[in-house]
Amino acid sequence: MMILAPFLMAVMPGIVILLCTWWFKKLNLPLFVRTIPGILTVIAAIIMFYIGFVNIRGFEGAAYGILAFFLIVFAIVSFVMAKKGIEVKWVKFGSFLAQ
């Protein structure tokens, strides 16, 4: 429960971050704009880790640290997603085209 609860709490903002990054990439916005959700997530994770370590302490503070770790993981995935360009490759299979 100590790891599962922070993970489940990080999943919802993580999905929103990944969807925003994907949407920005789909609109062909500049790289800086595509990385803004990841940057904001890293800033929020650092602040949450600091609050959990300095102000709250104990097991509840550790939960904040674990939550910050999972948010950092989502931010890294967001950075990788934003960095990769949009590549569409069409492969012909018989009479239809598949992406």
Phi, psi and omega in degrees: 000331182294329180261327184293317182296311176297326177297314180293328176288333180275343183293316183296307176296329178297318178294319178296319179296314180294322177293320177296317179297317179297318180295317178296323179291322180294329179277001181057042177282163180298162183300322180299317180293322180293335181268355181302315178301321178293320179296315179296325178292318178297318178298315179296321180293320178295317179296317180294321177296318179297314179297318179293325183278320186267312187271315189272311180059175177071202183292324178291324174295324176295324177297322176296320178296319178294320176299317178297322178299313180294326176294323176297321178298316178296325179293321178296317177298322179295319178297317179296319180295320181288327183289322181289137179282170178276113179241120178246118179245127179256129178242132183269122176243101179066240185256002180235161179257134178241147181264000000 
